[in-house]
Amino acid sequence: MMQPLALIVAHAQNRVIGADNDMPWHYPEDLKHFKRTTLGHAMIMGRLSCEALPKALPKRRNIVVTRNANYQREGFEVFTDLDQAIAAARETDEEPFIIGGGQIYGLALPQITKMYITEIQKSFDGDAYFPEYNEAEWNETERREEGDLVFRCLERV
Ligand SMILES: NC(=O)c1ccc[n+]([C@@H]2O[C@H](COP(=O)([O-])OP(=O)(O)OC[C@H]3O[C@@H](n4cnc5c(N)ncnc54)[C@H](OP(=O)(O)O)[C@@H]3O)[C@@H](O)[C@H]2O)c1
């Protein structure tokens, strides 16, 4: 039995999640969905995604993974190993969230049990991508369409 570990992402039709360490779109309804879904949870992110944020997000544990053992940033807990970060997150949260970016999604995917995916029904130019996954390994448990966006929740079969 896998221990719960969630992921949240918004990706474009061509799997793009970012460009120049930013998101190449602005969908306020997706930001609200992100906030609602992650509030109260421990969130784990890569160092580049951390630096894409203006500051640590309130009312959530902000955990960053970097190979730089000296890295420090106000409001962020720093780990040099993803599994250590996940273990620390689980001390306070039975279902922590992986919140990106591309490198960290790829590393964490084999351990992920639930994915909150916002599919943007458009393609964008970018330089960071959501990894390929096999839809057959996932059950869709929620689906809501709103304009260009499809909000999905997938649980591992
Ligand atoms: N659309 C979305 O939902 C979404 C969500 C999050 C982020 N994003 C976007 O994604 C992009 C960033 O993604 P990214 O793939 O470039 O970077 P990332 O995954 O956010 O961070 C990469 C960094 O994580 C650290 N890292 C990677 N592997 C590691 C390991 N095995 N052990 C320890 N540390 C490790 C390294 O930090 P050091 O270099 O410090 O060692 C690496 O540079 C941005 O454009 C951002 O806006 C989009």
The ligand as a Gaussian input file, in Angstrom:
#p B3LYP/6-31G(d) Opt

LIG

0 1
 N        2.164000      25.026000     -14.100000
 C        2.391000      24.589000     -12.880000
 O        1.509000      23.998000     -12.229000
 C        3.739000      24.811000     -12.284000
 C        4.003000      24.427000     -10.959000
 C        5.291000      24.637000     -10.449000
 C        6.260000      25.202000     -11.257000
 N        5.970000      25.552000     -12.517000
 C        7.000000      26.088000     -13.423000
 O        8.012000      25.092000     -13.571000
 C        9.245000      25.731000     -13.858000
 C       10.303000      25.228000     -12.880000
 O       10.471000      23.821000     -13.062000
 P       11.941000      23.194000     -13.266000
 O       11.756000      21.776000     -13.673000
 O       12.737000      24.105000     -14.143000
 O       12.568000      23.310000     -11.800000
 P       12.078000      22.764000     -10.345000
 O       11.679000      21.326000     -10.460000
 O       11.132000      23.719000      -9.740000
 O       13.443000      22.917000      -9.510000
 C       14.605000      22.313000      -9.974000
 C       15.656000      22.371000      -8.892000
 O       15.347000      21.426000      -7.878000
 C       16.552000      20.941000      -7.303000
 N       16.640000      19.500000      -7.550000
 C       16.337000      18.799000      -8.664000
 N       16.587000      17.492000      -8.512000
 C       17.059000      17.358000      -7.238000
 C       17.497000      16.244000      -6.483000
 N       17.493000      14.995000      -7.000000
 N       17.921000      16.447000      -5.227000
 C       17.940000      17.691000      -4.684000
 N       17.535000      18.794000      -5.366000
 C       17.100000      18.621000      -6.628000
 C       17.694000      21.648000      -8.013000
 O       17.960000      22.823000      -7.254000
 P       19.465000      23.453000      -7.186000
 O       19.762000      23.910000      -8.576000
 O       19.342000      24.550000      -6.185000
 O       20.359000      22.319000      -6.728000
 C       17.061000      22.022000      -9.351000
 O       17.701000      23.102000      -9.993000
 C        8.989000      27.221000     -13.730000
 O        8.745000      27.750000     -15.041000
 C        7.724000      27.304000     -12.904000
 O        6.999000      28.494000     -13.147000
 C        4.730000      25.377000     -13.047000

